[in-house]
């Protein structure tokens, strides 16, 4: 458990550093598709690690009804969904398709998917 948390924290720090490098040193107008892809990919991975670790720490602190390693799967899945919503919203904004109902559909889709996973786990 401790090894997982240390590795995840280290990977998250590396991803935030990579995103910072992309943000400050890559011009999206010159680099084109590669620059935009690296921006969104590094941001996604950094957010995934951050949301997963925060979700795990929240569950470990407030939901002590399960063994700690049971919280890892739920934390990673919800971190994945949150990251996809944030990066998806940015992609919608970048392509000019960002409206409140598009973002609402994106959030609603991941909410339904999460309820499916939660109901599948409880049965």
Number of C-alpha atoms within 10 A of each C-alpha: 9 7 8 11 14 11 12 17 17 13 16 22 15 15 22 20 15 18 21 15 13 19 17 8 10 17 12 16 9 9 11 11 11 11 18 18 13 17 19 17 16 22 22 23 22 23 22 25 24 22 22 27 20 15 20 24 17 13 19 18 10 8 13 10 8 10 9 15 12 12 19 20 12 19 22 20 17 20 23 19 20 20 22 20 19 17 17 18 21 16 16 15 13 11 9 9 13 15 11 10 10 13 19 13 11 16 19 13 14 18 15 11 13 16 12 11 13 12 10 9 9 6 5
